[in-house]
Amino acid sequence: EEQQPLQQKMFGAHGSGRGITVAEFVRLPRYRPQAIILLLVQVTQQLSGINGVIFYSTAIMSQILPSSGAMITVYISIVNTIMTLIATYLMDRAPRRTLLLTSSISMSVCSFFLAASLGYDIPKLSAFSIIAFVASFAIGLGPIPFLIIPEVVDTPGVASASAFALSANFITSFVVSTMFLKLQEWWGGNVFYLFCIILAGLSMAMNKIVPETKGKTPDEVARSWQSSHTL
């Protein structure tokens, strides 16, 4: 009986059984923790610099494999597909939060080495950093921001939460895509030092805010989140 008010206050069920609108999802206090969690992971996905890495991949890999320039995008896609399959296996066995943080921290490290290798003209290190970056993205920060939506939001709120999350993702993607070319023009490969710092900061934020969701209902996530986090 003591748990019901907590569920309603933090991640509570929508008593009427009807769905809620996106405006209600954003406005209602009981959905505020989910909105913050979803906003954080969606923004982190796009601010990771994944699109910038893919942008650089063809130019960098062409230096390593000059005779296979036309196939480089295919090679990157193959790596992404393989790691996505591995991620599918891991999703049923490893905690979501662990995969998410491992992914973002690994990407931060890869961004650092990519920036350094571009600055010092070390193509092989650049190529390795790109592959490791894409692989790290595929095991966590790629799929998990969407996977956890129904795990942190009760059934009446899932549709609106998904719309909110996708909007945040698309808006951030647009901003990053718009700014990346200009930043790259100003800073060259040093732009990945910026992504390294951003990922490190957002990883710390996720470590503080994002709860473990694997194998839990939204109500169970609410109780575990409430016991260890405050906003």
Secondary structure, DSSP 8 states (H G I E B T S, - for coil): --HHHHHHHHS---TT-----HHHHHH-GGGHHHHHHHHHHHHHHHHT-HHHHHHHHHHHHHHH-GGGGGGHHHHHHHHHHHHHHHHHHHHTTS-HHHHHHHHHHHHHHHHHHHHHHHHTT-HHHHHHHHHHHHHHIIIIITTHHHHTHHHHS-GGGHHHHHHHHHHHHHHHHHHHHHHHHHHHHHHGGGHHHHHHHHHHHHHHHHHHH----TT--HHHHHHHHHHH---
